[in-house]
Amino acid sequence: MRPESRTSKHKAKRITFDQRPLSIEDVVAIATRECEVELSQDESFRARIARGSEFLDRLLAEDGAIYGVTTGYGDSCTVSIPAELVRELPRHLYTFHGCGLGEYLSPELGRAVLAARLASLCQGYSGVSLALLEQLTTLLRHDIVPLIPAEGSVGASGDLTPLSYVAAVLCGERQVYYRDQVRATAEVFEELGITALTLRPKEGLAIMNGTAVMTGIACMAFHRSAYLQQVATRITALASLTVKGNACHFDEILFSAKPHPGQQQIAAWLRADLHSGEAPRNPQRLQDRYSLRCAPHVIGVLADALPWLRQLIENELNSANDNPIIDGEGEHVLHGGHFYGGHIAMAMDTLKNAVANLADLMDRQMALISDPKFNNGLPANLSGAKGQRAAINHGFKAVQIGVSAWTAEALKLTMPASVFSRSTECHNQDKVSMGTIAARDCLRVLQLTEQVAAAVLLAACQGVELRLQSGEQKRGELSEAVLATLAQVRETSDFLEEDRALEGELRAMVAAIQNRQWSLYD
C-alpha cells in the first residue's frame, strides 16, 4: 500500500492495494467504510502478479505436478487429478467447505477479512490472476460483503471453511450483506452488472488457504483495545476523585524507578487528570488500595504489549500465507506451512488476557466506589436520592452486580485457545493454531470489558458529581479533561437521583466506547 494513502479516523482517503504494507489502521478504515479502495494500476505490480499465474499455466501445459492444482487437497495430495478435471477442482474446494456454523461475522468484520485476504494475495506469491484481485476489489468498492459463519476453522490450513464463503461469493454463489440486507450473491451481481468469476487452477486454494479471517479480526480487536486502555485510565482518574484518592501514587519520579514505557504513559495521563502535584486528598489513608494505586501497572501491561502485538499482526497481514508459494520470478513452487496462524493465536491469547485484566481492575474500582465502607463518606451504591426517598432508591446496586457478572465471564474466557490444538483431516493437519478461535474469544472479552467500562464510567461520574454537590470538591479544581468527560457522559446519561432502568444508557455508552466517540488523550 502506498504510504501517502494511509488513513486516520478523520481523513477518508483512498487506499491502493499493491505490494506495499497495510497498517492495522488501514484495515480498520476499510472495515468502517472511512476510505475508498482501488487495485494498483502500476505496470510493474501487475506484471509481477501476471508472472505467477503465467508460470502456473506453463507448468500445467508441461504436465507438472502441483499440489492443489493437479492433486487433491491435504491428505489427498497423493491423489492425481485427471487433466480434464483440473479446472473443476477449485469449485469443489469451496463447495465442500461450505459447512460453517455459528453466528455470522458482522459486515465490518467481513470487510476486514476481504482487506486482509487482498493484502496477502497482492504480495505476488500466490499464483492468482489480476482478475481475482480485481473481483475482491470490486466487492470492497461496492460494499458487497460475504456472509461468513464464524465457526469452523482450526487456524491451519488457514481459515479454510470461513474463507470458502469469500471464494464462493467471488464466483456469484451463496449470500452477501448488501445495503443492510442479506441477499443472494447472484441477484446482487446481476443488479450491478458484475460478472461472476471462474476460479483458475490454484485460485481456490490461494483464497482459502490463508489467515485472513483471524488477521482481519485481530486488526479490529487491536484497534478497540488501544482505545479501551484510554477509557480505563480516565475511569481510574474519576474513581480516584470519587474516593478522595492520592494522586501522588502516579508521581513522575516514582515511575522513573520502574521504566516500562507503557506504564509510564498511563501514569502520565493520570497525573494530568489529577493535578498530581497536590497534597493527598485523603491524608488519613497514606496508600490507596491496589485497584487505584496499581492501575498504571495493570493498564500498562496492555500499553506495553500493544507495540509487540502490532508487529505480529501487521507482519501476518502483509505476508503471503497460503500454500504452496508460487515464485513467478524464480519459477519455483515452494511447499510449506505459511497458513499456520500461530502468531495471530499468540497475539489474540495475549491481548484477551491483558484486556480481561482491565475488566477485573474496573470491577474492583466499581466495588470500591459503591461500598460506603470504602468510598470515604459517599452514599451506598452512589445513590443520588435525598431525604425520605433515599430509603427506596438503590443507585448503582444492580449495575455493580452486572459489572461483576461481565467481569467473571471475561476472565473465564482467558484460557489460551492456542494450547487446544487438534489433529484433523486424517492426521495431515495434526498440529493446528486455533488462531481464529483465539481471535473470536478476544472479541468477546473486549465486548464484556467495554460493558464493564461503560457501567463503571457512569458510576464514577456519579461519584465525582456527588462530591461536587456536597462541596467537598470544587469544579474549578478539576482538570479540563475530567470536566470534558463529565460533560460528554451527561449528554448520554443524566445524574442518577431516582432509580431508573439504565439498560438503554449503558448500551449507548458501550456504543460510544466502541465508536471512539470521545477524544481522551493525545
N, C-alpha and C positions, 0 to 999 in steps of 0.2 A: 504494500500500500504506500502511496506517495505521502511523505511526511507532512506536506503542506495541507493535506486533506483531513488530517486528524481533527476530531471534533470535540467540543465541550458541550455541556448541557444547554448553554445559551447561544451557541452558534451552529445552526444547522448548515452543514456543508455537504459536499459530495465526496463519497469515499470511492476511490478507484481500486478495484481488485487487480493486482498483478503479483509479482514475486516478493514485493517488499512487505515488511511485517505489519500486521494489525496489532493494535493495543486492546486491552480489555475495554477501554473507554470507547473504542471504535465499535466493538461488538455491541456494547450497551446502546450506543447511539442508533445502530441499525435496529436492534431489538425494540427500542422505544419509538421508532419512526421519527427520529430527530435529524435524519440525514437522508440523502438520496444515494443510490449506488449505481456503479457502472463497471463494466469489464474493460480493462485497458485496451486501447487501440494501438499500443506501441508494437511496432513490427517485430522487434527482437523478442518480446514476450510471446507474441502469438506464434512466431516461428518456433520457439522452444517448445510450446505446447504441441504444435503440429508434429515436431520431430518424434515425440514419444509415440503418438498414435500411428505415424507412418512406419516407425520401426516395428511395432507390433504387426502391422499389415504385412511387412516383408517376411517376418518370422512365420506367420501363418502360411504365406504363399510358399515358403520353403519347407513346410511341414515341421516346423519347430515345436517342441513340446513346451507349453507354457501353462503353469498352474492356474486353474480357474478360467482358462481360455480353451485349452484342448484337453483339460482333465476336469474331473469333478472337484467338489469343494471339501476342504477339511480332511476328514478321514477317508473321503472318497477320492483323494488325489491320485490314487493308483488306478482309477477308472478312466480309460481313454474315451474321449468324445468323438464320435464319427464326424468327419469334416462337414457333412451336410446338416449337422445339428448344432454346430458351434454357435451359430447366430441366435439360436433359441435359448442358449444356456443362461444369459443374463436375466431374461424374463422369469425363468424358472427359479432363479436365486431369490429375487424379491417376492415372488409369489409364495413359495413355501415358507418364507419368513414372515408372512403376514399373519402372525399369531400373537401379537402383543395384547396385553390386557391392562387393567387398572385405569386410573384417570388419564385423560389426555393432557399433554403439555399445553400450556396456555399459548395463545398466539405470540406473545412476547418471547417466551422460551423457544417457540418454533422458529422465529426469525433468528434468534441467536444460534440455533443449530444450523440453519441454512448458511449463515455467515461463516461459522466455523468450518463447515464442510467445503465451502467455496474457497476459503483461505488456504486450506490444505491442498486442494486439487490444483490451485494456481501455482504451487511450488514447482510443478512440471515434472514430477516423478511418478505419476500415476497412470500414464499412457492413455489419458482421456482426450476426447476431441474438443475443439473450441465450441462446437455445437452444444455439448453438455454444459460447459461453463456458461454459455450464453443463456441456456434454459434455466439454470439456477439463478442467474442474474435477473431474468425475466420474472421469476417468482417473487424475488425481493422487490423489484421495481413496481409490480402490480399488487404487492401485498397479498399474494396467494400463499397461504401458509399450510403445509401438510398437517393433517390431523394425526398426531403421533402418540400412540399409547406409551405411558411412562414405564411400564414394567415389561421385562423380558430380556434384559441384557445382563450378561455377567462381566462385561467390560473387556473381553478378549474372546474371539477375534473382533475386537472393537464392539461397536453398538449395532450389531447385525440386524436384529429384529426391529428396533425403532427406526433405524436408517432405511430399512426396506420400504417404509412408508414415504420417505423422500424419493427414493428411486421410482416407486410406483406412480407418484404424482407427476414426476417429470415425464412419464410415459402416458399421462392422461387418465390414470386409474385412481381408485379409492376416493378419499374425501379431503376437503380443504376448508379452512376458515377463509371466507371472503366477504368483506363488507359486513362484519359482525354476524354472519350466518355460516352454518355448516352446509356446504354444498358438494355435490358430486363434481369431481375434478373435470370430467369430460364436459359437463354443462358449462363450467366457468371458462374452459379453454375455447369452447365453441362461441361463447358470448364475446370473448375478447379477441378471437381470431388467432389463437395460439395453437401451433401445430404440436401434437404430442411427439415426444422423442422416441426413437427406436434405439435402444442401447446397443452400442458396438461391443465386440468381444472385450472383456476385462472391465467394462464400464460399470456393470452392476456391482462387481467386487470393489471397484475403486470408490463408489459412493458409500457402500455399506460397511466395508472392512476398515473402519476408522473410529476415531474417538470424538466425533463431533457433538454427540448428544451430551456426554459428560462434560466436555470442554465448554460448550455453549452455556450449560447450566452453571459451570464453575465461574465463568465470567460474570454472570448475573449475581451469583452468591457473593463474590468478592466485592462487587460494587455496593451491595446492600450492607455488607459488613463494615466497609470503610466509613460509611455514614453512621452506622449504629454505634461505633466507638465514640463519635462526637456526641450523639444523643446521651449515651451512658455517662459521659463526662459532665454534660450540663445537668443531668439529673443528680449527679453526685454533688455538684455545687448547690443545687436547690435543697437537697436533703441536709447538707451541712448547715445551711442557713436555717432550715426548719428546726433542727435540734440545737441550734446555737453552738455549732461545732467550732473546732480550732483550725483556722486557715493556715496556721504556722506548720501544720503537718505537710504542707506542699512547698516548703521553703526551697529556694534555688540552691543554696549551699548544701542543704540536706541531700538533695537529689544528685548533686555533683559527685557525691560519695558512692553512688551506685549508678553508673552512667549508661544504662540501657537507653538508647536514643528515643524509642517509642514511649517508654515510661516517663522520660524527661519531658516529652511533648505533652503528655496528659497532665503532668504536674504543672507545667507552664500554663496550660489552658485554665486549670483550676485556680492558679494564683491570680490570673487576670480576672476571673469571675468573682473572686472572693476578696480582692484587695488584701493579699496575704501579709502585707506589712503591719497590719493591725495587731493589737494585743488579742489574746484568746477571748472569744465571746463567753466562754463557759469556764472561768478560772477554777471552779470547784472540781472540774474533771480535767486533769492535765493532758490525758491522752484519750482521744475518741476511740470508739470501738472499731474493729478491723474493717467493717464494711465502708467506713469513711476514710480512716487513716491509710488503709492499704489499697484504696481504689485505684491509684495510679499503677500499682503493682499488678492489679488484676487486669485492668483495661490495657495496660502497657504490654501485656503478653500478646494480645491481638495486634496492637500497633506495631510491635516489633516483628511479628510473624508475617504481616502483610507484604513487605518487600520481597521476602523469600517466596511467598505463595504466588506473587505476581510473576516471578521468574519461572516457576514451574508451569503456571497456566499459560503464559504467553509463549513459552517455548513449545508447548504442546500445540497451541493454536496455530503457530507458524511453522509446523513441521509437516512433512509427508508421513502420514501414519496409516497407510494401507499396506497390503502385501499381495503380490510381490511388488517391489520398487522397480520402476521402469526407467532406466537411464538411457534416454534417447540420444544424448550427446555421445556417450561412450559405447552405446549399443550393448548394454548389459541388462539381463533380467536377474534381479537380486532377491532371493527368498529370505525373509526374516520375520520378525515379530513386532514391527513398529505399531501394530494395532493395540498392543498391550497398554492399558490405561493406568499403570501403576503410579505414575507421577500425579495424575489428577486424583486418584484414590487417596494418596498420601495428603495432597493439598486439602481435599474436602474433609477427610477424617480429622486433620489438624484444625481446620477452620471451624468445624462444628463444635469441637471441644472448646476452643477459645471463645466462641460466641455463647455457648451454653454457660460458661463461667460468668459472662456478663449478666445473663438471666439470674444466676444464683446471687451475684452481687446486688443487683437491683431488688431482688426478692428480700434479701436481708435488710436493705435500706428501707424497703416498704414496711417491714415488721418493726423496725426501729422507730420510724416516724409516726406509726399508727398507735403505738403502745404507750399509754401515759406513764408507765414505769420508766420509760427510756427517752421520751421525746421532750423532756425538760419543760413540763408545765402546759403542754397543749392538750386539748380535749381528746378523749379516746376516739380512735378511728378518724381523727381530724374533722369531726362534725362541726359544721358552722352554725348549728341551731343554737338559739339562746333562750333563757328563761325556762318556763314550764315545757316548752316544745323540745327542749334538749332530751327529755326523757323518752320521747317516741322516735327520735331520729338517730340513725346509725351510721351516717357518714360513709366512710370507705370500708366498712367491715366486710361486706361481701366481695368487694373488689380485691381486698387483701387475700381472701380465700382463693379467688380466681388466679391471682398472681402466683400463689403457692402451687396451684394445680398446673399452670402453664410451665412453671419452672421445673417441676418434677418431671413432666413429660419431656421437656427439652433435655434434662440430664439423663433420662432413661435412654435417649437416642444417641448418646455419645459413644456407645460401643463401636469400635472401628469396624467398618464394613470390610475393609481390605484384608482382615485376618480370616474372613469366611470364604476363602477360595474353594471352588468346587471343581470336580472333574466332569466334563461334559463331552458330548459328541464322540462317543466310542473311545474315550480317553485320548483323543487328539488334543482337545483343549483341557489338559489335565492340570494346569495352573493358570488361574484367571484373576483379574484385578479387582473386580467388584466396584470399579470406579463410578459407574452410573448410579449404583445403589448408594454409594457414599455421597455423591452429589445431591441425590434426591433427599437423603437424610439431612444434609446440610440445609437445604431449602426449608425443610420442616422445622429444624431447630431455629433457623432465622425467623420464620413466621411466629413461632411461640415466643421467642425473645423480643421481637418487635411488639407483640401483645403485652408482654411484661413492661416494656419501656413505655408504651402508651399509658398504661394504668399508673405506673409509678410517677410519670411526669405529671399527670393530673393531680395525684395526691401530693406531690412535693410542691407544686404551685399553690395548692390549697394551704399547705403548711406555712409557706412564706407569707401568704396573704393573711393568715391568722395572726402571724407576728406583726404584720403591718397594722392590722385592725386594733391590736392590743397596745400599740405604741412602743413595743419593745424594739421594733425595727423601723427605721425611717426610710422612706422611699429614696431620698437623696443619698443614702448610704449604700444603696445597691448599685452594682455596676450596670452600665448601659446594656451589656449583653444579657444579663439576668432580667432586667426590666423588659427588654425586647421579647425574650422568651415568654414571660408572663403575659404580655400583651398578645402575642401570637396564639398562645394556648387559649386565651379568653375569647378569641374570635371563633373558636370551635366549641368551647365548653365553659359555661358560667361557673362562678363560685358556687360550691355546694352548700346551701343552707338547709333547705328542706329535702328530704330523701326523694330521689327520682331514679327512674331506670336509666342506667348510663350506657347501655349497650351501643346505641347509635353514636354517642360521643366517643366511645372507645374505638369503634370501627373507624370513625373519621380520623382519630388520632393515629391509628395504625396506618391508614392510607397516607396521611401527611408524612409520616416517617418513611414509608416505602417510596414516596414520591420526592423525597428530599425537599420538602416544602419550605423549610427554614434554613437560612444561612447561619450556621452556628459558629464555626471557627474558620479563619482564613487558612 
